[in-house]
Amino acid sequence: MKFLTDGMLGKLTRWLRLLGYDVKYSRSLNDEQLIEIAKRESRNLLTRDLKLYRQATVQNINSFFVERTTEAKKLASLAKRFNLKLDFDVTVSRCPMCNAQIKPIAKEEIAGKVPETTASYYDEFWKCPNCEKIYWQGAHWKRINKTLEEAKEVLGHDKNEVY
């Protein structure tokens, strides 16, 4: 499943990439360009812009208006709409910065590229083959898991609602 996000959804873009979804993002694209890319590349358009959402819908582009809520609620609403999995799987994760699929890298190869304390505390690392950013499951990982668990909880509550 491929997505295209407007310039107001940078943080959500990073979350989706982390979860392994192919997400194209640019803050410099105008509405016309976003609609053209969504059509040409068969991408689901995610937007905070109601006007853009309406334009896309009229042109039969699969689009979704993202409400201004917490990241957990945004993720839950996307999971519900697109049947997304809210589980982190490093084998499919993409670089939050550039969208390339990250690859495992041996600890020996990261020497001098991350702080010494990081290299001493962690054993698993991943590298983006495109932008060469190095990732590990550091202290921020608790916050990531907490947000994903909150999203699953919201999603679970939504499934119990009667419409």
Rosetta constraint file for C-alpha pairs under 8 A:
AtomPair CA 1 CA 21 HARMONIC 6.63 0.50
AtomPair CA 1 CA 22 HARMONIC 6.90 0.50
AtomPair CA 1 CA 43 HARMONIC 7.66 0.50
AtomPair CA 1 CA 44 HARMONIC 7.99 0.50
AtomPair CA 2 CA 21 HARMONIC 6.52 0.50
AtomPair CA 2 CA 22 HARMONIC 4.97 0.50
AtomPair CA 2 CA 23 HARMONIC 5.97 0.50
AtomPair CA 2 CA 42 HARMONIC 7.45 0.50
AtomPair CA 2 CA 43 HARMONIC 4.99 0.50
AtomPair CA 2 CA 44 HARMONIC 6.23 0.50
AtomPair CA 3 CA 21 HARMONIC 7.56 0.50
AtomPair CA 3 CA 22 HARMONIC 6.21 0.50
AtomPair CA 3 CA 23 HARMONIC 4.66 0.50
AtomPair CA 3 CA 24 HARMONIC 6.29 0.50
AtomPair CA 3 CA 43 HARMONIC 4.80 0.50
AtomPair CA 3 CA 44 HARMONIC 4.59 0.50
AtomPair CA 3 CA 45 HARMONIC 5.88 0.50
AtomPair CA 3 CA 46 HARMONIC 7.00 0.50
AtomPair CA 4 CA 23 HARMONIC 5.52 0.50
AtomPair CA 4 CA 24 HARMONIC 4.78 0.50
AtomPair CA 4 CA 25 HARMONIC 5.99 0.50
AtomPair CA 4 CA 34 HARMONIC 7.55 0.50
AtomPair CA 4 CA 37 HARMONIC 7.98 0.50
AtomPair CA 4 CA 38 HARMONIC 6.59 0.50
AtomPair CA 4 CA 43 HARMONIC 5.85 0.50
AtomPair CA 4 CA 44 HARMONIC 5.97 0.50
AtomPair CA 4 CA 45 HARMONIC 4.83 0.50
AtomPair CA 4 CA 46 HARMONIC 6.09 0.50
AtomPair CA 5 CA 9 HARMONIC 6.07 0.50
AtomPair CA 5 CA 10 HARMONIC 7.70 0.50
AtomPair CA 5 CA 13 HARMONIC 6.76 0.50
AtomPair CA 5 CA 23 HARMONIC 7.03 0.50
AtomPair CA 5 CA 24 HARMONIC 6.43 0.50
AtomPair CA 5 CA 25 HARMONIC 5.25 0.50
AtomPair CA 5 CA 26 HARMONIC 7.58 0.50
AtomPair CA 5 CA 45 HARMONIC 5.95 0.50
AtomPair CA 5 CA 46 HARMONIC 4.82 0.50
AtomPair CA 5 CA 47 HARMONIC 5.96 0.50
AtomPair CA 6 CA 10 HARMONIC 7.87 0.50
AtomPair CA 6 CA 25 HARMONIC 6.44 0.50
AtomPair CA 6 CA 26 HARMONIC 6.75 0.50
AtomPair CA 6 CA 27 HARMONIC 6.71 0.50
AtomPair CA 6 CA 29 HARMONIC 7.71 0.50
AtomPair CA 6 CA 34 HARMONIC 7.45 0.50
AtomPair CA 6 CA 45 HARMONIC 7.87 0.50
AtomPair CA 6 CA 46 HARMONIC 6.60 0.50
AtomPair CA 6 CA 47 HARMONIC 5.32 0.50
AtomPair CA 6 CA 48 HARMONIC 7.32 0.50
AtomPair CA 7 CA 25 HARMONIC 6.98 0.50
AtomPair CA 7 CA 26 HARMONIC 5.82 0.50
AtomPair CA 7 CA 27 HARMONIC 3.99 0.50
AtomPair CA 7 CA 28 HARMONIC 7.16 0.50
AtomPair CA 7 CA 29 HARMONIC 7.66 0.50
AtomPair CA 8 CA 27 HARMONIC 7.50 0.50
AtomPair CA 8 CA 47 HARMONIC 7.32 0.50
AtomPair CA 8 CA 48 HARMONIC 6.38 0.50
AtomPair CA 9 CA 13 HARMONIC 6.01 0.50
AtomPair CA 9 CA 47 HARMONIC 7.10 0.50
AtomPair CA 9 CA 48 HARMONIC 7.29 0.50
AtomPair CA 10 CA 14 HARMONIC 6.44 0.50
AtomPair CA 10 CA 25 HARMONIC 7.36 0.50
AtomPair CA 11 CA 15 HARMONIC 6.49 0.50
AtomPair CA 12 CA 16 HARMONIC 6.23 0.50
AtomPair CA 12 CA 71 HARMONIC 7.03 0.50
AtomPair CA 12 CA 74 HARMONIC 7.78 0.50
AtomPair CA 12 CA 75 HARMONIC 7.81 0.50
AtomPair CA 13 CA 17 HARMONIC 6.20 0.50
AtomPair CA 13 CA 23 HARMONIC 6.39 0.50
AtomPair CA 13 CA 25 HARMONIC 7.12 0.50
AtomPair CA 13 CA 96 HARMONIC 7.37 0.50
AtomPair CA 14 CA 18 HARMONIC 6.10 0.50
AtomPair CA 14 CA 95 HARMONIC 7.90 0.50
AtomPair CA 14 CA 96 HARMONIC 4.39 0.50
AtomPair CA 14 CA 97 HARMONIC 6.87 0.50
AtomPair CA 15 CA 19 HARMONIC 6.37 0.50
AtomPair CA 15 CA 96 HARMONIC 7.15 0.50
AtomPair CA 16 CA 20 HARMONIC 6.47 0.50
AtomPair CA 16 CA 21 HARMONIC 5.42 0.50
AtomPair CA 16 CA 22 HARMONIC 7.72 0.50
AtomPair CA 16 CA 23 HARMONIC 7.08 0.50
AtomPair CA 17 CA 21 HARMONIC 4.93 0.50
AtomPair CA 17 CA 22 HARMONIC 6.21 0.50
AtomPair CA 17 CA 23 HARMONIC 6.32 0.50
AtomPair CA 17 CA 93 HARMONIC 6.32 0.50
AtomPair CA 17 CA 94 HARMONIC 4.90 0.50
AtomPair CA 17 CA 95 HARMONIC 6.36 0.50
AtomPair CA 17 CA 96 HARMONIC 5.37 0.50
AtomPair CA 17 CA 99 HARMONIC 6.28 0.50
AtomPair CA 18 CA 88 HARMONIC 7.18 0.50
AtomPair CA 18 CA 93 HARMONIC 4.99 0.50
AtomPair CA 18 CA 94 HARMONIC 5.43 0.50
AtomPair CA 18 CA 95 HARMONIC 6.65 0.50
AtomPair CA 18 CA 96 HARMONIC 5.87 0.50
AtomPair CA 19 CA 85 HARMONIC 7.89 0.50
AtomPair CA 19 CA 86 HARMONIC 6.89 0.50
AtomPair CA 19 CA 87 HARMONIC 6.66 0.50
AtomPair CA 19 CA 88 HARMONIC 5.32 0.50
AtomPair CA 19 CA 89 HARMONIC 6.75 0.50
AtomPair CA 19 CA 92 HARMONIC 7.35 0.50
AtomPair CA 19 CA 93 HARMONIC 5.50 0.50
AtomPair CA 19 CA 94 HARMONIC 7.33 0.50
AtomPair CA 20 CA 88 HARMONIC 7.87 0.50
AtomPair CA 20 CA 89 HARMONIC 7.39 0.50
AtomPair CA 20 CA 90 HARMONIC 7.94 0.50
AtomPair CA 20 CA 92 HARMONIC 4.81 0.50
AtomPair CA 20 CA 93 HARMONIC 3.99 0.50
AtomPair CA 20 CA 94 HARMONIC 5.30 0.50
AtomPair CA 20 CA 101 HARMONIC 7.82 0.50
AtomPair CA 21 CA 93 HARMONIC 7.47 0.50
AtomPair CA 21 CA 94 HARMONIC 7.14 0.50
AtomPair CA 22 CA 94 HARMONIC 7.50 0.50
AtomPair CA 22 CA 99 HARMONIC 6.53 0.50
AtomPair CA 23 CA 99 HARMONIC 6.58 0.50
AtomPair CA 24 CA 99 HARMONIC 7.35 0.50
AtomPair CA 29 CA 33 HARMONIC 5.81 0.50
AtomPair CA 29 CA 34 HARMONIC 6.25 0.50
AtomPair CA 30 CA 34 HARMONIC 6.25 0.50
AtomPair CA 31 CA 35 HARMONIC 6.21 0.50
AtomPair CA 31 CA 52 HARMONIC 6.10 0.50
AtomPair CA 32 CA 36 HARMONIC 6.22 0.50
AtomPair CA 33 CA 37 HARMONIC 6.14 0.50
AtomPair CA 34 CA 38 HARMONIC 6.11 0.50
AtomPair CA 34 CA 45 HARMONIC 7.86 0.50
AtomPair CA 35 CA 39 HARMONIC 6.21 0.50
AtomPair CA 35 CA 45 HARMONIC 7.85 0.50
AtomPair CA 35 CA 56 HARMONIC 6.27 0.50
AtomPair CA 35 CA 61 HARMONIC 7.64 0.50
AtomPair CA 36 CA 40 HARMONIC 6.02 0.50
AtomPair CA 37 CA 41 HARMONIC 5.77 0.50
AtomPair CA 37 CA 42 HARMONIC 7.80 0.50
AtomPair CA 37 CA 43 HARMONIC 7.50 0.50
AtomPair CA 38 CA 42 HARMONIC 5.42 0.50
AtomPair CA 38 CA 43 HARMONIC 4.61 0.50
AtomPair CA 38 CA 44 HARMONIC 6.47 0.50
AtomPair CA 38 CA 45 HARMONIC 6.22 0.50
AtomPair CA 38 CA 61 HARMONIC 7.02 0.50
AtomPair CA 39 CA 43 HARMONIC 6.88 0.50
AtomPair CA 39 CA 61 HARMONIC 6.63 0.50
AtomPair CA 43 CA 62 HARMONIC 7.57 0.50
AtomPair CA 44 CA 61 HARMONIC 7.25 0.50
AtomPair CA 44 CA 62 HARMONIC 5.15 0.50
AtomPair CA 44 CA 63 HARMONIC 5.45 0.50
AtomPair CA 44 CA 64 HARMONIC 7.62 0.50
AtomPair CA 45 CA 56 HARMONIC 7.93 0.50
AtomPair CA 45 CA 61 HARMONIC 7.36 0.50
AtomPair CA 45 CA 62 HARMONIC 6.33 0.50
AtomPair CA 45 CA 63 HARMONIC 4.44 0.50
AtomPair CA 45 CA 64 HARMONIC 6.29 0.50
AtomPair CA 46 CA 63 HARMONIC 5.78 0.50
AtomPair CA 46 CA 64 HARMONIC 5.01 0.50
AtomPair CA 46 CA 65 HARMONIC 6.15 0.50
AtomPair CA 46 CA 66 HARMONIC 6.59 0.50
AtomPair CA 47 CA 52 HARMONIC 7.25 0.50
AtomPair CA 47 CA 53 HARMONIC 6.47 0.50
AtomPair CA 47 CA 63 HARMONIC 7.68 0.50
AtomPair CA 47 CA 64 HARMONIC 6.44 0.50
AtomPair CA 47 CA 65 HARMONIC 5.25 0.50
AtomPair CA 47 CA 66 HARMONIC 5.77 0.50
AtomPair CA 48 CA 53 HARMONIC 7.88 0.50
AtomPair CA 48 CA 65 HARMONIC 5.77 0.50
AtomPair CA 48 CA 66 HARMONIC 5.24 0.50
AtomPair CA 48 CA 67 HARMONIC 6.72 0.50
AtomPair CA 48 CA 68 HARMONIC 7.66 0.50
AtomPair CA 49 CA 53 HARMONIC 6.18 0.50
AtomPair CA 49 CA 65 HARMONIC 7.29 0.50
AtomPair CA 50 CA 54 HARMONIC 6.18 0.50
AtomPair CA 50 CA 65 HARMONIC 6.80 0.50
AtomPair CA 51 CA 55 HARMONIC 6.24 0.50
AtomPair CA 52 CA 56 HARMONIC 6.07 0.50
AtomPair CA 53 CA 57 HARMONIC 6.11 0.50
AtomPair CA 53 CA 63 HARMONIC 6.45 0.50
AtomPair CA 53 CA 64 HARMONIC 6.84 0.50
AtomPair CA 53 CA 65 HARMONIC 6.10 0.50
AtomPair CA 54 CA 58 HARMONIC 6.21 0.50
AtomPair CA 55 CA 59 HARMONIC 6.46 0.50
AtomPair CA 56 CA 60 HARMONIC 6.39 0.50
AtomPair CA 56 CA 61 HARMONIC 5.15 0.50
AtomPair CA 56 CA 62 HARMONIC 7.45 0.50
AtomPair CA 56 CA 63 HARMONIC 6.52 0.50
AtomPair CA 57 CA 61 HARMONIC 5.51 0.50
AtomPair CA 57 CA 62 HARMONIC 6.86 0.50
AtomPair CA 57 CA 63 HARMONIC 6.46 0.50
AtomPair CA 66 CA 74 HARMONIC 6.78 0.50
AtomPair CA 67 CA 74 HARMONIC 7.05 0.50
AtomPair CA 68 CA 74 HARMONIC 7.91 0.50
AtomPair CA 69 CA 73 HARMONIC 6.14 0.50
AtomPair CA 69 CA 74 HARMONIC 6.37 0.50
AtomPair CA 70 CA 74 HARMONIC 6.24 0.50
AtomPair CA 71 CA 75 HARMONIC 6.09 0.50
AtomPair CA 71 CA 147 HARMONIC 7.25 0.50
AtomPair CA 71 CA 151 HARMONIC 7.96 0.50
AtomPair CA 72 CA 76 HARMONIC 6.11 0.50
AtomPair CA 72 CA 147 HARMONIC 5.40 0.50
AtomPair CA 72 CA 148 HARMONIC 6.48 0.50
AtomPair CA 72 CA 150 HARMONIC 5.71 0.50
AtomPair CA 72 CA 151 HARMONIC 4.27 0.50
AtomPair CA 72 CA 154 HARMONIC 7.67 0.50
AtomPair CA 73 CA 77 HARMONIC 6.08 0.50
AtomPair CA 73 CA 150 HARMONIC 7.90 0.50
AtomPair CA 73 CA 151 HARMONIC 5.78 0.50
AtomPair CA 73 CA 154 HARMONIC 6.61 0.50
AtomPair CA 74 CA 78 HARMONIC 6.26 0.50
AtomPair CA 74 CA 151 HARMONIC 7.88 0.50
AtomPair CA 75 CA 79 HARMONIC 6.02 0.50
AtomPair CA 75 CA 86 HARMONIC 7.74 0.50
AtomPair CA 75 CA 148 HARMONIC 7.98 0.50
AtomPair CA 75 CA 151 HARMONIC 5.98 0.50
AtomPair CA 76 CA 80 HARMONIC 6.13 0.50
AtomPair CA 76 CA 151 HARMONIC 4.83 0.50
AtomPair CA 76 CA 152 HARMONIC 6.48 0.50
AtomPair CA 76 CA 154 HARMONIC 6.21 0.50
AtomPair CA 76 CA 155 HARMONIC 5.16 0.50
AtomPair CA 77 CA 81 HARMONIC 6.14 0.50
AtomPair CA 77 CA 155 HARMONIC 7.31 0.50
AtomPair CA 78 CA 82 HARMONIC 5.79 0.50
AtomPair CA 78 CA 83 HARMONIC 7.46 0.50
AtomPair CA 78 CA 84 HARMONIC 6.88 0.50
AtomPair CA 79 CA 83 HARMONIC 4.86 0.50
AtomPair CA 79 CA 84 HARMONIC 4.18 0.50
AtomPair CA 79 CA 85 HARMONIC 6.49 0.50
AtomPair CA 79 CA 86 HARMONIC 7.12 0.50
AtomPair CA 79 CA 155 HARMONIC 7.63 0.50
AtomPair CA 80 CA 84 HARMONIC 7.02 0.50
AtomPair CA 80 CA 155 HARMONIC 6.89 0.50
AtomPair CA 86 CA 148 HARMONIC 6.31 0.50
AtomPair CA 86 CA 151 HARMONIC 7.65 0.50
AtomPair CA 86 CA 152 HARMONIC 7.00 0.50
AtomPair CA 87 CA 148 HARMONIC 7.32 0.50
AtomPair CA 88 CA 93 HARMONIC 7.47 0.50
AtomPair CA 89 CA 93 HARMONIC 6.21 0.50
AtomPair CA 90 CA 102 HARMONIC 7.84 0.50
AtomPair CA 91 CA 102 HARMONIC 7.93 0.50
AtomPair CA 91 CA 103 HARMONIC 7.67 0.50
AtomPair CA 92 CA 101 HARMONIC 6.75 0.50
AtomPair CA 92 CA 102 HARMONIC 7.74 0.50
AtomPair CA 93 CA 101 HARMONIC 5.97 0.50
AtomPair CA 93 CA 102 HARMONIC 6.18 0.50
AtomPair CA 94 CA 99 HARMONIC 5.25 0.50
AtomPair CA 94 CA 100 HARMONIC 5.33 0.50
AtomPair CA 94 CA 101 HARMONIC 4.12 0.50
AtomPair CA 94 CA 102 HARMONIC 5.34 0.50
AtomPair CA 94 CA 128 HARMONIC 7.99 0.50
AtomPair CA 95 CA 99 HARMONIC 4.83 0.50
AtomPair CA 95 CA 100 HARMONIC 5.38 0.50
AtomPair CA 95 CA 101 HARMONIC 6.00 0.50
AtomPair CA 95 CA 102 HARMONIC 5.77 0.50
AtomPair CA 95 CA 128 HARMONIC 6.07 0.50
AtomPair CA 98 CA 130 HARMONIC 7.44 0.50
AtomPair CA 98 CA 131 HARMONIC 6.90 0.50
AtomPair CA 100 CA 128 HARMONIC 6.48 0.50
AtomPair CA 100 CA 129 HARMONIC 7.05 0.50
AtomPair CA 100 CA 130 HARMONIC 6.29 0.50
AtomPair CA 101 CA 128 HARMONIC 6.67 0.50
AtomPair CA 101 CA 129 HARMONIC 7.62 0.50
AtomPair CA 102 CA 126 HARMONIC 6.05 0.50
AtomPair CA 102 CA 127 HARMONIC 5.45 0.50
AtomPair CA 102 CA 128 HARMONIC 4.55 0.50
AtomPair CA 102 CA 129 HARMONIC 6.66 0.50
AtomPair CA 103 CA 126 HARMONIC 5.19 0.50
AtomPair CA 103 CA 127 HARMONIC 5.37 0.50
AtomPair CA 103 CA 128 HARMONIC 6.35 0.50
AtomPair CA 103 CA 129 HARMONIC 7.22 0.50
AtomPair CA 104 CA 124 HARMONIC 7.61 0.50
AtomPair CA 104 CA 125 HARMONIC 5.94 0.50
AtomPair CA 104 CA 126 HARMONIC 4.21 0.50
AtomPair CA 104 CA 127 HARMONIC 6.26 0.50
AtomPair CA 105 CA 109 HARMONIC 6.72 0.50
AtomPair CA 105 CA 110 HARMONIC 7.53 0.50
AtomPair CA 105 CA 124 HARMONIC 7.71 0.50
AtomPair CA 105 CA 125 HARMONIC 5.60 0.50
AtomPair CA 105 CA 126 HARMONIC 5.17 0.50
AtomPair CA 105 CA 127 HARMONIC 6.12 0.50
AtomPair CA 106 CA 110 HARMONIC 7.09 0.50
AtomPair CA 106 CA 124 HARMONIC 7.56 0.50
AtomPair CA 106 CA 125 HARMONIC 6.91 0.50
AtomPair CA 107 CA 111 HARMONIC 7.10 0.50
AtomPair CA 107 CA 119 HARMONIC 7.39 0.50
AtomPair CA 107 CA 123 HARMONIC 6.27 0.50
AtomPair CA 107 CA 124 HARMONIC 6.78 0.50
AtomPair CA 107 CA 125 HARMONIC 6.57 0.50
AtomPair CA 110 CA 114 HARMONIC 6.44 0.50
AtomPair CA 110 CA 119 HARMONIC 7.74 0.50
AtomPair CA 110 CA 125 HARMONIC 7.97 0.50
AtomPair CA 110 CA 134 HARMONIC 7.91 0.50
AtomPair CA 111 CA 116 HARMONIC 7.73 0.50
AtomPair CA 111 CA 119 HARMONIC 7.19 0.50
AtomPair CA 112 CA 116 HARMONIC 7.38 0.50
AtomPair CA 113 CA 134 HARMONIC 7.99 0.50
AtomPair CA 114 CA 118 HARMONIC 6.53 0.50
AtomPair CA 114 CA 119 HARMONIC 6.65 0.50
AtomPair CA 114 CA 134 HARMONIC 7.75 0.50
AtomPair CA 115 CA 119 HARMONIC 6.47 0.50
AtomPair CA 116 CA 120 HARMONIC 6.19 0.50
AtomPair CA 117 CA 121 HARMONIC 6.17 0.50
AtomPair CA 118 CA 122 HARMONIC 6.04 0.50
AtomPair CA 119 CA 123 HARMONIC 7.13 0.50
AtomPair CA 122 CA 136 HARMONIC 7.34 0.50
AtomPair CA 122 CA 137 HARMONIC 7.77 0.50
AtomPair CA 122 CA 138 HARMONIC 7.65 0.50
AtomPair CA 124 CA 136 HARMONIC 6.26 0.50
AtomPair CA 124 CA 137 HARMONIC 7.71 0.50
AtomPair CA 125 CA 134 HARMONIC 6.81 0.50
AtomPair CA 125 CA 135 HARMONIC 5.63 0.50
AtomPair CA 125 CA 136 HARMONIC 4.83 0.50
AtomPair CA 125 CA 137 HARMONIC 7.88 0.50
AtomPair CA 126 CA 134 HARMONIC 5.66 0.50
AtomPair CA 126 CA 135 HARMONIC 5.07 0.50
AtomPair CA 126 CA 136 HARMONIC 6.43 0.50
AtomPair CA 127 CA 132 HARMONIC 5.82 0.50
AtomPair CA 127 CA 133 HARMONIC 5.70 0.50
AtomPair CA 127 CA 134 HARMONIC 4.44 0.50
AtomPair CA 127 CA 135 HARMONIC 6.15 0.50
AtomPair CA 128 CA 132 HARMONIC 4.66 0.50
AtomPair CA 128 CA 133 HARMONIC 5.39 0.50
AtomPair CA 128 CA 134 HARMONIC 6.54 0.50
AtomPair CA 137 CA 141 HARMONIC 5.55 0.50
AtomPair CA 140 CA 144 HARMONIC 6.56 0.50
AtomPair CA 141 CA 145 HARMONIC 6.20 0.50
AtomPair CA 142 CA 146 HARMONIC 6.04 0.50
AtomPair CA 143 CA 147 HARMONIC 6.17 0.50
AtomPair CA 144 CA 148 HARMONIC 6.32 0.50
AtomPair CA 145 CA 149 HARMONIC 6.05 0.50
AtomPair CA 146 CA 150 HARMONIC 6.10 0.50
AtomPair CA 147 CA 151 HARMONIC 6.17 0.50
AtomPair CA 148 CA 152 HARMONIC 6.26 0.50
AtomPair CA 149 CA 153 HARMONIC 6.15 0.50
AtomPair CA 150 CA 154 HARMONIC 6.20 0.50
AtomPair CA 151 CA 155 HARMONIC 6.08 0.50
AtomPair CA 152 CA 156 HARMONIC 6.00 0.50
AtomPair CA 153 CA 157 HARMONIC 6.27 0.50
AtomPair CA 154 CA 158 HARMONIC 6.21 0.50
AtomPair CA 155 CA 159 HARMONIC 6.36 0.50
AtomPair CA 156 CA 160 HARMONIC 6.78 0.50
AtomPair CA 157 CA 161 HARMONIC 6.73 0.50
